[in-house]
Amino acid sequence: MSNYFKNKEPKEYKGRIFFSSVLAVAAFFLLAVRFWYLQVKESQHYRELSLNNSTRLVKAPAPRGVIYDRLGIKIAENRPGFDLYLVPEDVKDWAMTKEMLNRLIGVTEDEVDEKLERSKGRPPFQAVPLKEDLSWDETVKIEAYKFEIPGIILDVSPKRSYIFSEATAHLLGYLGEISEKELKDAEASGGRKYAPGDLIGKYGIEKSFEEDLKGVDGGKEVEVDALGRKIRVVNWNAPYPGNEMKMTIDIKTQVAAWAALKDKVGAAVAIDPKTGKVLAMVSTPTFDPNALSTGISRDEWKDLIENPLNILNNRAIQGLYPPASTFKPIHAAAALEAKVITPETKIFSGPSFWYAGRAYRDWKEEGHGIINVHRAIVESSDTFFYQVGLRLGIDRLSSYVKTFGFGQKTGIPLLNEKSGLVPSPEWKRKAYGVQWYEGETISVSVGQGYMLTTPLQLANAYAAIANGGTIYKPQLIEAISTPEGKVLKTFQPETKGRLGVSEATLGYVKDGLFGVVHEDGGTAHFLKASNLRIAGKTGTAQVARLIKRTKNIQSIAYKYRDHAWFAGFAPFEDPKIAVAVIVEHGGFGASAAAPVARELFKAYLETIEGPVKETPKVLTVSAPGSPAEPKAPGAPVGAAVSTAPPAPPAETEGIYD
């Protein structure tokens, strides 16, 4: 060719042709390199992109571990539910999609935008959780309109089911969508991996044992059509369920406690005194954990957290109350051990005790006369313990009280437990920068003033009295095992310490508690008819100082009514259950709290010993104003009245000016 151009073409054309040839060769070379890069070097990447045009990855949440009571009865399990997912890359018309989601299932545009914002950084074509646990009507609507909403995927996943609902709400807790803070904390801790939209334990056992109860999520590769609609499951990586848990809770006793308290504000705790195992723990008012775990509206959540009764507060471990007269047996133990008094010591306990020019009243207008410590516990004398408290002194009283577990957390495996308060001069100087006054000792001596406790602390203290002096760490879990039944962890009773009093002293105190129920004049004498052999103590914690006290609590504004207590154990000879009950603004311990405690005693003892028959009892009604026995309407004083069982008396103890 060069010979041809040499003889027939101008010289400048030869250079242009040569330059064009070089460009063409270079272009073809670059194109070949690009083809090699795309087809060889990046083949895997583009293969994945092509697959994403027809498949979508959907997470398969793992079922949480099943929870059982002490007898193997299920109290939390899982059920199937429909979840709605959205693949943003498949959405054709955002305005129409958001409008239809709002119209069909009530998911607002703001909620969709929030979900998308939280899912930033996810791999392309990965489904974003939009709404969980759709109702049957919502599921039908989505199915009916799925051809008009490209990018929508429906899937079935396990949902938490709390079988006894409100009865176990504060104990078991609930699940909720993981927050940004929880995501960061989980990542920082190096524990289980979470993603936006995952459910996590938010409260109670679900939160405290999240690592044990949460399983390992799986996933599905779903084939879709050109509009992103599900055709079939291509690949399936099965999830692995969470570990199963056996609790110490006796569900019959738990439900009995809830049923007795559900119309009241308060808490109840039951403990096995020989082991420290918690048999029941209820706080009221309560909430529906099933509704919370599947999602409630913002307005519903706002109403819940702003409720003035603090519904989400577990009063059993977070409520702080003056123990009132339930404190008197503990005070008696301290005074006997310090030898300030003996079982034979008698003190005049009148209607008032005057000190430093001020009258400290007794709940009983006529007083109790000359009595010993046994009768002081039985009749719940205030003026007796005012005088004993001054003899003992606040420092020694505080020291003994702490050995009963007051003023410190019990160590129960639940979050946000309160420690209560055992006051002392040193504490007051640090807290307020002022000195302690003897009048404050008088108040503390009957469980009032600065003295504060939780229902769990009080139940644990009475359990120690019942078992002869051993303080246990409250135990909630018996064992944790795999879904196949292999035991991973077992939990044994854990001793925290011993009471700082002798066996003889405890014997005197226990006899006094038995007398409260089984002797004439006892403030809970009506419980004798239950045949449960209960030993215990009523208490009425003063909320506000009133000029005039009345047994008609309905005449007092609710917020000014006293709190009602009962604490005790049964059967007396061989205690198997210790109980503490608080009813906020319930009025009197005997009429408001003791009947609740009776239901717990009865439920548990019938479970382990068989039915307990309450026997009718013929009562001799005391003079008006006596707390010993209730009087039937219209019956003359001293008349015999048949009851089965008798109603509790309207007892007004623990009151002082």
C-alpha positions in Angstrom: 0.0 0.0 0.0 2.9 2.3 0.8 4.2 1.8 -2.7 0.9 2.8 -4.1 0.6 6.0 -2.1 4.3 6.7 -2.8 3.6 7.2 -6.4 0.1 8.5 -6.5 -0.9 10.5 -3.4 0.4 13.7 -1.8 2.8 13.3 1.1 0.5 15.0 3.7 -2.3 12.4 3.2 0.1 9.6 4.2 0.6 11.2 7.7 -3.2 11.6 8.3 -3.9 8.0 7.3 -1.2 6.7 9.6 -2.4 8.8 12.5 -6.0 7.6 12.0 -4.9 4.0 12.0 -3.0 4.5 15.3 -6.2 6.0 16.8 -8.4 3.2 15.6 -6.0 0.6 17.0 -5.8 2.4 20.3 -9.6 2.7 20.5 -10.1 -1.0 19.9 -7.4 -1.7 22.5 -9.1 0.4 25.1 -12.4 -1.1 24.3 -10.9 -4.6 24.7 -9.4 -3.6 28.0 -12.8 -2.2 29.2 -14.6 -5.4 28.1 -12.0 -7.4 30.1 -12.4 -5.2 33.1 -16.2 -5.5 33.1 -16.5 -9.2 32.2 -13.6 -10.5 34.1 -12.4 -8.1 36.8 -15.9 -6.8 37.9 -17.9 -9.9 36.8 -19.0 -10.8 40.4 -20.1 -7.2 41.1 -22.3 -7.0 38.1 -23.6 -10.5 38.6 -24.9 -9.4 42.0 -26.4 -6.3 40.5 -28.2 -8.4 37.9 -29.5 -10.7 40.5 -30.8 -7.8 42.5 -33.0 -7.0 39.6 -34.9 -10.2 40.3 -34.2 -11.1 44.0 -34.7 -9.3 47.3 -33.1 -10.1 50.7 -35.6 -10.2 53.6 -34.5 -10.7 57.2 -36.1 -13.6 59.0 -36.3 -12.6 62.7 -35.6 -15.4 65.2 -38.3 -16.4 67.7 -37.4 -15.2 71.2 -36.9 -17.8 73.9 -40.0 -19.2 75.5 -40.5 -18.4 79.2 -42.0 -20.8 81.7 -43.1 -20.5 85.3 -41.7 -22.7 88.1 -44.1 -25.6 87.1 -43.4 -25.4 83.4 -46.4 -23.4 82.4 -45.8 -21.1 79.5 -46.0 -17.4 80.3 -44.4 -15.9 77.2 -44.2 -17.6 73.8 -44.3 -16.7 70.1 -47.0 -16.5 67.4 -47.0 -15.9 63.7 -47.6 -12.3 62.4 -47.6 -10.4 59.1 -44.9 -7.8 58.6 -44.8 -5.2 55.8 -41.5 -4.3 54.1 -40.6 -1.7 51.5 -37.9 -1.8 48.9 -37.2 1.9 48.0 -35.5 1.0 44.7 -38.6 -0.7 43.4 -41.0 2.2 44.2 -42.2 3.9 41.0 -44.4 6.7 42.4 -43.6 7.9 45.9 -46.5 10.2 46.3 -49.0 7.5 45.3 -47.2 4.9 47.5 -47.3 7.0 50.6 -50.9 8.0 50.0 -52.0 4.4 49.7 -50.1 3.2 52.7 -51.7 5.9 54.8 -55.2 5.1 53.5 -54.9 1.3 53.7 -53.0 0.8 57.0 -52.6 4.2 58.6 -48.8 4.6 58.0 -48.3 8.3 57.6 -45.9 10.0 55.2 -43.7 11.2 58.1 -43.5 7.6 59.4 -42.3 6.3 56.0 -39.7 9.1 55.7 -38.5 8.3 59.2 -38.1 4.6 58.4 -36.2 5.4 55.2 -33.9 7.9 57.0 -33.0 5.3 59.7 -32.2 2.7 57.0 -29.6 4.9 55.2 -26.4 2.9 54.5 -28.2 -0.4 53.9 -27.2 -2.4 50.8 -29.2 -1.7 47.6 -32.5 -3.5 47.2 -32.5 -4.6 50.8 -36.1 -4.4 52.3 -36.8 -1.8 54.9 -39.3 -2.8 57.7 -42.3 -0.5 57.5 -44.9 -1.9 59.8 -45.0 -5.0 62.0 -47.8 -7.4 63.0 -50.5 -6.2 60.6 -54.0 -7.0 61.6 -56.0 -9.4 59.4 -57.9 -6.5 57.8 -54.7 -4.7 57.0 -53.1 -7.8 55.6 -56.1 -8.3 53.3 -56.0 -4.7 52.1 -52.3 -4.9 51.2 -52.8 -8.2 49.4 -55.7 -6.7 47.4 -53.8 -3.6 46.3 -50.3 -5.1 46.0 -50.3 -4.7 42.2 -50.8 -1.0 42.6 -48.0 -0.5 45.1 -44.7 -1.7 43.6 -41.9 -2.3 46.2 -44.2 -3.7 48.9 -43.4 -7.1 50.4 -45.5 -9.0 53.0 -43.8 -11.6 55.1 -44.6 -13.8 58.1 -42.4 -13.6 61.3 -42.7 -14.6 65.0 -44.3 -12.2 67.4 -44.1 -12.1 71.2 -47.1 -13.3 73.0 -47.5 -12.7 76.7 -50.1 -15.3 77.7 -51.1 -13.7 81.0 -50.9 -10.1 79.6 -51.2 -7.4 82.2 -50.7 -9.9 85.1 -47.0 -10.3 84.2 -46.4 -6.9 82.5 -44.0 -5.3 84.9 -42.2 -8.5 85.6 -41.6 -9.8 82.0 -41.6 -6.3 80.3 -42.1 -5.9 76.6 -40.3 -5.5 73.3 -39.8 -2.3 71.2 -37.9 -1.1 68.1 -34.2 -0.6 68.8 -33.2 3.1 69.3 -30.2 4.8 67.8 -28.6 4.9 71.2 -29.2 1.1 71.7 -27.7 0.5 68.3 -24.6 2.4 69.1 -24.3 0.7 72.6 -24.7 -2.8 71.0 -22.1 -2.0 68.5 -19.7 -0.7 71.1 -20.2 -3.6 73.4 -19.3 -6.1 70.7 -22.3 -8.3 71.6 -25.2 -9.4 69.3 -25.6 -7.6 66.0 -28.6 -5.4 65.5 -30.0 -3.4 62.6 -32.5 -0.5 62.4 -36.0 -1.9 62.8 -35.0 -4.8 65.0 -36.9 -5.5 68.2 -35.2 -5.5 71.5 -36.1 -6.0 75.2 -37.2 -2.6 76.6 -38.2 -3.5 80.2 -38.3 -6.2 82.8 -36.9 -9.7 82.2 -37.0 -9.1 78.4 -34.4 -6.3 78.8 -32.3 -7.8 81.6 -31.9 -11.1 79.8 -31.8 -9.8 76.2 -28.7 -11.7 75.3 -30.2 -15.0 76.4 -33.7 -14.6 75.0 -32.8 -13.2 71.6 -32.0 -15.8 68.9 -30.0 -15.6 65.7 -31.8 -14.0 62.8 -32.0 -15.8 59.4 -32.9 -14.5 56.0 -34.8 -15.2 52.8 -33.8 -14.6 49.2 -37.1 -13.7 47.5 -37.6 -13.7 43.7 -39.7 -10.8 42.5 -41.1 -9.6 39.2 -40.4 -6.4 37.3 -42.5 -4.4 39.8 -40.8 -5.9 42.9 -43.7 -8.2 43.7 -42.9 -11.5 45.5 -42.9 -14.6 43.2 -41.2 -17.3 45.3 -38.5 -17.9 48.0 -35.2 -18.8 46.2 -33.0 -19.4 49.3 -33.8 -19.8 52.9 -31.4 -19.4 55.9 -33.4 -20.5 58.9 -33.3 -18.4 62.1 -32.3 -20.0 65.4 -34.6 -19.4 68.4 -33.5 -17.8 71.6 -32.8 -19.7 74.8 -35.7 -20.9 76.9 -36.1 -19.7 80.5 -37.6 -21.3 83.6 -38.6 -18.7 86.2 -39.2 -19.1 89.9 -42.6 -17.4 89.5 -45.7 -19.4 90.4 -48.2 -18.2 87.8 -51.3 -19.0 89.9 -50.0 -16.8 92.8 -49.0 -14.1 90.3 -52.5 -14.0 88.7 -54.1 -14.0 92.2 -52.0 -11.0 93.2 -52.9 -9.2 90.0 -56.6 -10.0 90.3 -56.6 -8.7 93.9 -54.8 -5.5 93.0 -56.0 -4.7 89.5 -58.4 -2.0 90.6 -56.0 -0.5 93.1 -52.6 1.4 92.9 -49.9 -0.6 94.6 -47.7 -3.7 94.5 -47.4 -7.2 95.9 -44.3 -9.4 96.3 -44.2 -13.1 97.4 -41.0 -14.9 98.2 -40.1 -18.5 99.3 -38.4 -17.7 102.6 -36.3 -20.9 102.5 -34.6 -20.0 99.2 -35.2 -16.4 98.3 -37.1 -17.4 95.1 -39.6 -14.8 94.0 -43.0 -16.5 93.6 -45.0 -13.4 92.5 -44.3 -9.7 91.7 -47.1 -7.4 90.6 -47.4 -3.7 90.2 -50.6 -1.8 89.4 -51.9 -0.1 87.5 -50.4 -2.0 84.6 -50.2 -2.1 80.8 -50.7 -4.5 78.0 -47.3 -5.8 77.0 -48.7 -7.5 73.9 -49.9 -4.1 72.5 -46.6 -2.4 73.3 -44.5 -5.2 71.7 -46.4 -5.0 68.4 -46.4 -1.2 68.3 -48.8 1.5 69.5 -49.4 5.0 68.1 -47.5 8.0 69.3 -50.6 9.4 70.9 -51.1 6.1 72.8 -47.5 6.1 73.9 -47.8 9.7 75.1 -50.9 8.9 77.1 -49.1 6.0 78.7 -45.9 7.8 79.8 -47.7 10.9 80.9 -50.3 9.1 83.0 -50.1 10.6 86.5 -50.2 7.2 88.1 -46.8 6.3 86.5 -48.0 3.1 84.9 -44.5 2.1 83.7 -43.1 2.4 87.2 -42.6 -1.0 88.8 -43.7 -0.2 92.3 -42.4 -3.5 93.7 -38.8 -2.5 93.2 -39.1 1.3 92.5 -41.8 2.5 94.7 -40.5 4.1 97.9 -42.8 4.2 101.0 -42.6 4.6 104.7 -43.0 1.1 106.1 -45.2 2.4 108.9 -46.3 -0.3 111.5 -44.8 -3.1 109.5 -41.5 -1.7 110.8 -42.5 -2.2 114.5 -41.5 -5.9 114.6 -38.0 -5.0 113.2 -37.7 -2.2 115.8 -38.7 -4.7 118.5 -36.0 -7.1 117.4 -33.4 -4.3 117.6 -34.5 -3.2 121.0 -34.6 -6.8 122.4 -31.2 -7.6 120.9 -29.7 -4.4 122.3 -31.3 -5.2 125.7 -33.0 -1.9 125.9 -36.1 -3.9 126.8 -36.8 -7.6 127.6 -39.8 -9.7 126.7 -41.1 -8.9 130.2 -40.6 -5.2 130.1 -43.9 -3.3 130.5 -44.5 0.3 129.4 -47.5 2.5 129.8 -48.8 3.1 126.3 -51.4 5.7 126.5 -53.4 7.7 123.9 -50.5 10.1 123.5 -46.8 10.4 124.3 -45.6 13.8 125.3 -42.0 14.8 124.4 -40.5 18.2 124.3 -43.9 19.9 124.7 -45.4 18.0 121.8 -48.0 15.2 121.8 -47.3 12.1 119.6 -50.6 10.4 119.3 -51.4 6.7 119.1 -53.8 5.3 116.5 -56.1 4.1 119.4 -57.8 7.0 121.1 -58.0 5.3 124.5 -54.5 3.9 124.3 -53.3 0.4 125.2 -52.6 0.6 128.9 -49.5 -1.1 130.4 -48.2 -3.7 127.9 -45.1 -5.6 127.0 -43.5 -5.8 123.5 -45.6 -8.8 122.5 -48.8 -7.0 123.0 -47.3 -3.9 121.5 -46.7 -5.8 118.2 -50.1 -7.5 118.4 -52.0 -4.3 119.0 -49.6 -2.1 117.0 -49.1 0.4 119.8 -47.4 3.6 118.6 -46.8 5.1 122.0 -44.9 2.0 123.2 -42.5 2.2 120.3 -42.1 6.0 120.6 -40.6 5.4 124.1 -38.5 2.4 123.1 -37.1 4.2 120.1 -35.8 7.0 122.3 -34.2 4.5 124.6 -32.5 2.7 121.7 -31.4 5.8 119.9 -31.4 6.4 116.1 -27.8 5.2 115.6 -28.3 1.8 117.1 -31.8 1.5 115.4 -30.3 2.4 112.0 -27.5 -0.1 112.4 -29.8 -3.0 113.2 -32.3 -2.1 110.5 -29.6 -2.2 107.8 -28.9 -5.9 108.7 -32.5 -6.6 107.6 -31.6 -5.4 104.1 -33.1 -1.9 104.2 -31.3 1.0 102.7 -29.6 -1.1 100.0 -30.6 -2.8 96.7 -31.6 -6.5 97.1 -29.7 -7.4 93.9 -32.7 -8.8 92.0 -31.8 -9.1 88.3 -34.1 -6.2 87.2 -33.0 -2.7 86.1 -33.6 0.5 88.1 -34.2 -1.1 91.5 -34.3 1.6 94.3 -32.2 1.2 97.4 -34.6 2.9 99.9 -33.4 4.9 102.8 -32.4 4.2 106.4 -31.9 7.6 108.0 -29.3 8.5 110.6 -27.7 11.7 112.0 -24.7 11.3 109.7 -27.0 10.9 106.6 -29.0 14.0 107.5 -25.8 16.1 108.0 -24.6 15.0 104.5 -28.0 15.4 102.9 -29.3 18.6 104.5 -26.4 20.0 106.5 -28.4 20.1 109.7 -28.5 18.2 112.9 -30.8 15.3 113.9 -33.6 15.9 116.4 -35.1 13.4 118.8 -38.5 14.0 117.5 -37.3 12.5 114.2 -36.2 9.4 116.1 -39.8 9.1 117.4 -41.1 9.2 113.9 -38.7 6.7 112.6 -39.4 4.4 115.5 -42.9 3.6 114.0 -41.6 3.5 110.4 -42.5 7.0 109.4 -40.4 10.2 108.8 -37.4 9.7 106.5 -37.5 5.9 106.6 -38.3 4.5 103.1 -38.5 1.0 101.7 -39.6 -0.9 98.6 -42.2 -3.7 98.8 -39.5 -6.1 97.7 -37.1 -5.1 100.5 -39.9 -5.5 103.1 -40.9 -8.9 101.7 -37.3 -10.0 101.9 -36.9 -8.8 105.5 -40.0 -10.7 106.5 -38.8 -13.8 104.7 -35.6 -13.6 106.8 -37.6 -13.4 109.9 -39.6 -16.4 108.8 -36.6 -18.6 108.0 -34.7 -17.8 111.2 -32.4 -15.0 110.1 -31.0 -15.6 106.6 -31.1 -12.8 104.0 -31.2 -14.1 100.5 -30.7 -12.3 97.2 -34.1 -12.5 95.5 -34.0 -15.1 92.7 -36.1 -14.9 89.6 -34.6 -17.5 87.3 -34.3 -21.3 87.8 -32.5 -22.2 84.6 -31.7 -21.2 81.0 -31.6 -23.9 78.3 -31.3 -24.2 74.5 -34.4 -24.8 72.4 -33.3 -28.5 72.3 -33.4 -28.7 76.1 -29.7 -28.5 76.9 -29.2 -26.7 80.2 -26.8 -23.7 79.8 -27.2 -22.0 83.2 -28.7 -22.9 86.5 -29.3 -20.5 89.4 -29.0 -21.4 93.0 -30.1 -19.6 96.2 -27.6 -16.9 97.1 -27.1 -15.8 100.7 -26.4 -12.1 101.2 -26.0 -12.2 105.0 -27.6 -12.9 108.4 -29.8 -10.7 110.5 -28.0 -9.0 113.4 -30.3 -10.6 116.0 -30.4 -13.9 117.8 -32.7 -16.8 117.3 -34.4 -16.1 120.6 -35.1 -12.6 119.6 -36.5 -13.7 116.3 -38.7 -16.2 118.2 -40.2 -13.4 120.3 -40.9 -11.3 117.2 -42.4 -14.2 115.3 -44.7 -14.9 118.2 -45.8 -11.3 118.1 -46.6 -11.5 114.4 -48.6 -14.7 115.0 -50.5 -12.9 117.6 -51.5 -10.1 115.2 -53.6 -12.6 113.4 -54.5 -15.2 116.0 -55.0 -13.2 119.3 -57.9 -11.0 120.3 -57.0 -7.4 119.7 -54.7 -8.2 116.8 -55.0 -5.7 114.0 -55.4 -8.5 111.4 -57.4 -10.9 113.6 -59.9 -11.4 110.8 -57.3 -13.4 108.8 -57.5 -16.2 111.4 -60.6 -17.5 109.7 -58.6 -18.3 106.6 -57.0 -21.4 108.3 -53.7 -20.5 106.6 -51.9 -20.0 109.9 -50.7 -16.6 108.8 -48.3 -14.5 110.9 -47.9 -10.8 109.8 -48.3 -7.1 110.5 -50.6 -4.4 109.1 -49.4 -0.9 108.5 -50.9 2.5 107.7 -48.3 4.9 106.3 -49.2 8.6 106.8 -49.2 10.6 103.6 -50.3 14.0 105.0 -51.0 15.4 108.5 -54.7 15.9 109.0 -56.3 17.9 111.7 -58.8 15.2 112.4 -58.5 11.5 111.6 -61.5 9.4 110.5 -62.2 5.8 109.6 -64.3 7.0 106.7 -61.6 7.3 104.2 -64.0 8.2 101.4 -64.4 11.6 103.1 -60.7 12.3 102.6 -59.3 13.5 99.2 -57.6 10.6 97.5 -54.1 12.1 97.5 -54.3 12.7 101.3 -55.3 9.1 102.2 -52.8 6.9 104.0 -51.0 4.1 102.2 -52.0 0.6 103.4 -49.4 -2.2 104.2 -49.4 -5.8 105.1 -46.4 -8.0 105.5 -46.2 -11.6 106.8 -45.6 -15.3 106.2 -47.4 -18.6 106.3 -47.8 -21.3 107.6 -46.4 -20.1 110.9 -44.8 -23.4 112.0 -43.1 -24.1 108.6 -43.1 -20.9 106.5 -43.4 -21.5 102.7 -44.3 -18.0 101.5 -43.5 -14.5 102.7 -45.6 -11.6 101.3 -45.6 -7.8 101.3 -48.4 -5.7 99.9 -48.8 -2.0 99.5 -52.0 -0.2 98.4 -51.3 3.5 97.7 -53.9 5.7 99.4 -55.8 2.6 100.5 -56.5 3.9 103.9 -55.8 1.1 106.4 -53.6 -1.9 106.3 -56.2 -4.3 107.7 -59.0 -3.3 105.3 -57.0 -2.6 102.1 -53.7 -4.6 102.1 -54.3 -7.6 104.3 -57.2 -9.0 102.1 -54.8 -8.8 99.1 -52.1 -10.7 101.0 -54.6 -13.4 101.9 -55.3 -14.1 98.3 -51.5 -14.6 97.6 -51.2 -16.9 100.7 -54.2 -18.9 99.6 -53.2 -19.3 96.0 -49.7 -20.5 96.7 -50.5 -22.8 99.6 -53.3 -24.4 97.7 -50.9 -25.1 94.9 -48.5 -26.9 97.1 -50.7 -28.3 99.8 -54.2 -28.6 98.3 -57.4 -26.7 98.9 -57.6 -24.6 102.1 -61.1 -24.4 103.6 -62.0 -21.1 105.2 -64.1 -21.8 108.3 -67.0 -19.7 109.5 -66.3 -18.0 112.8 -68.5 -16.8 115.6 -67.2 -13.4 116.7 -67.8 -11.4 119.8 -67.9 -7.9 118.6 -65.9 -5.5 120.8 -66.8 -2.1 122.0 -67.1 0.6 119.4 -63.8 1.8 118.1 -61.9 -1.4 118.8 -60.0 -2.9 115.9 -60.3 -6.5 117.2 -63.4 -7.6 115.4 -65.7 -6.3 112.7 -69.3 -5.6 113.7 -72.2 -6.6 111.6 -74.6 -3.8 110.7 -77.4 -3.4 113.2 -75.9 -5.9 115.7 -75.8 -4.8 119.4 -72.5 -4.6 121.2 -71.4 -8.0 122.4 -73.7 -9.8 120.1 -72.6 -13.0 118.4 -72.2 -12.6 114.6 -71.5 -15.4 112.2 -69.2 -14.6 109.3 -67.4 -16.7 106.7 -64.8 -15.2 106.6 -65.3 -11.9 108.5 -64.7 -8.6 106.7 -61.5 -6.8 107.7 -61.8 -4.0 110.3 -61.3 -0.4 109.5 -58.1 -0.1 111.5 -56.3 3.3 111.8 -52.8 2.7 113.1 -49.5 4.4 112.7 -50.8 7.9 113.0 -48.9 10.7 114.8 -49.1 14.5 114.9 
